[in-house]
Amino acid sequence: MTSSLIKLILGIALIVIVIAIGPILGIWSLNTLFPVLNIPLTWETWAAFAILLGGASGLRSVRSSN
């Protein structure tokens, strides 16, 4: 009982960390590959990148289920 609860909490924490850090790494990688972009790391750019990744992954999952 206790070990399954710990695994559940750690799994949820890992998902939250990935969701929070994923857009930051994406913006950083774009700035590294294309220095001319010079995208600032702000709340707006983080949210826009998160929405973009969410939409892209949603399209991929819908297309694979057909």
Beta strands, then each sheet from edge to edge (+ up, - down):
end
